[in-house]
Amino acid sequence: MFRLIQLRAQHGVPRIGIDPDGYGSEHAALIRYRESPLAYFGIGRFDEAGRLTEIIMDTVCSPAADCPRAAVVVHAETFQRLCDTCSFGLEVLTLPELALHLGVVVRMAPVLAPSGRHAAPDETYSASNRIAREFAANVDDPVWRMELCAELSRTPSAVNGLLIGVGALSHRDVLDHYPALCALGTQLPGVIHGDLVRATARPLSPAGVTALRLGL
C-alpha cells in the first residue's frame, strides 16, 4: 500500500504526516503526488501491518522555487528537496543520511518518460536494487562482499539496497549467515559504518536492524 506523506521538522525533530488515501501501486501514488507536489514530501510504502517501510522522494528540485533541476539532497532542517545549485552553501542531508536520520529507507522516485511510462532507472537506483536482490544468495562470498563495499564507496546512496537486503533476511537466515554478516560489518566504507553504528540507538528502525544484524 502506498500513501502520500508530509515531512516537517518540529523542534528539530522530523515528523511524518500520512495522507489517509491509499494507492495500490507506486505509479498511481506518484501520479497523484505530482498533481500537488507542494503539499507533500513524497510517497510512503507501507507493509501489511501498516508500518512505513520506505519513503520515495520525487526527483525534481523544490517546486516552491520553480527549479526544474534534479534533486540530489534535502535541506537539513526543512527537508526541502534541493539540486546541487539550490543547495550550494546550505546544510543538507544526502539520501543515505536522511534514511538513517528517519530510520527508514529513502530512495528517489523513477523518472517518468514523456509518454508517462517510467524511464530507465539511474545508476544509484539500479545499484540499490541489485544489492537488495543479490544479498541473501551472495553474502557468504568474500569476493562479492568486497565488490559490494567497493560499490558502496562509489555510490553511497546505494546503501538503501543494503538496508533492504539485510532487512529481508529471516531470523534463521541471520543465524545461518551471521559470520559473513559480521565480516561485512567490518568491511563497510567508513562513513556508512559510522552511520549504521549511530543507528543502533534506534534498534527497530531499518538502519538499526541492519546494524545489529551486521554485528555493529
Secondary structure, DSSP 8 states (H G I E B T S, - for coil): -EEEEEEEEETTEEEEEE-S--BSSHHHHHHHHTTSGGG-SEEEEE-TTS-EEEEEE-SB--GGGT--SB--EEETTT--EE-TTTTTTS-EE-HHHHHHHHTSEEEE---B-TTSSB----HHHHHHHHHHHHHHHHTT-HHHHHHHHHHHHH-GGGHHHHHHHHHT--HHHHHHHHHHHHHHHHHS-HHHHHHHHHHTTSTTSHHHHHHHHTT-
